[in-house]
Amino acid sequence: MKAEIRTDIKGIERFIFAPGADPERLHLHISEVDVGMRAHAPHEHEGQEIFFVLNGEAEAEVGEETHRLTTGEAIQVEGSVLHGIRNVGRDSLRYAVIIAKP
């Protein structure tokens, strides 16, 4: 079995899936949003999600709580709890999204 190479993953030029990897169980993409914006509205889904801030300042909303994140910081959330992230900084926000599904 050979590795699968994909170039259609948001924010990633080349993504290699080694033999046996299951892209349906573990997902990674990179988002970039302008000042005051978000990639999409808060949402819910199966599994766990991590937001890892690569550059900028963010506010993560998780249920009734909000958490401020800056470069190098991350938050892990339960996907079934309403959650989202938005840019609260003065420059663009770039962050990694990792989703693990059951």
C-alpha positions in Angstrom: 0.0 0.0 0.0 1.4 3.5 -0.9 1.1 6.8 0.8 -1.7 9.1 -0.4 -0.6 12.6 -1.3 -3.2 15.4 -1.3 -3.0 19.0 -2.3 -6.6 20.0 -1.5 -6.4 20.4 2.3 -7.1 24.0 3.3 -3.9 25.9 4.1 -1.6 22.9 3.5 0.4 22.7 0.3 1.1 19.0 0.4 -0.4 16.5 2.9 1.0 13.0 3.0 -1.2 10.2 4.4 1.0 7.2 5.3 -0.3 3.7 4.7 -2.9 2.9 7.3 -3.8 6.5 8.1 -7.5 7.3 8.2 -8.2 10.9 7.2 -11.8 10.4 8.3 -10.8 9.9 11.9 -8.2 12.7 12.2 -8.4 15.9 10.3 -6.0 18.9 10.1 -6.3 22.2 8.2 -5.0 25.8 8.5 -7.4 28.7 8.6 -6.5 32.4 8.2 -9.0 35.2 9.0 -8.9 39.0 8.8 -9.2 41.3 11.8 -12.6 41.1 13.5 -13.6 38.1 11.4 -14.2 34.4 11.8 -13.9 31.5 9.3 -17.5 30.4 10.1 -20.2 30.7 12.8 -19.9 28.7 16.1 -20.9 25.1 15.5 -21.2 21.6 16.9 -20.0 18.2 15.6 -18.8 14.8 16.7 -15.4 14.3 18.3 -12.8 16.6 19.8 -11.3 19.7 18.2 -8.1 21.7 18.9 -7.5 25.3 17.8 -3.7 26.1 17.8 -2.8 29.7 17.1 0.1 30.0 14.7 0.1 33.8 14.5 -2.2 36.4 15.9 -4.7 36.8 18.7 -8.0 34.9 19.0 -11.0 34.5 21.2 -12.3 30.9 21.4 -15.9 30.5 22.4 -16.8 27.3 24.1 -20.4 27.0 25.4 -20.8 30.0 27.7 -17.1 30.6 28.2 -14.6 32.6 26.1 -10.8 32.1 26.2 -8.2 34.5 24.8 -5.4 32.8 22.8 -2.2 34.2 21.3 0.6 32.8 19.2 1.7 29.4 20.4 -1.4 28.7 22.5 -4.1 26.1 22.0 -7.5 25.0 23.3 -9.1 21.6 23.0 -12.9 21.4 23.0 -15.6 18.8 23.0 -17.2 19.0 19.6 -20.8 18.6 20.8 -20.5 21.9 22.8 -21.2 25.0 20.7 -17.7 26.4 19.8 -15.9 28.8 17.5 -13.0 31.1 17.2 -12.6 34.7 15.9 -9.8 37.2 15.3 -9.6 39.8 18.1 -6.1 41.1 17.2 -4.8 43.9 15.0 -3.4 41.6 12.3 -4.6 38.5 10.5 -5.1 35.3 12.6 -3.6 32.0 11.4 -4.5 28.9 13.2 -4.5 25.1 12.9 -7.6 23.1 13.4 -7.3 19.5 14.4 -10.4 17.3 14.7 -10.5 13.8 16.0 -13.7 11.8 15.3 -14.8 8.8 17.2 
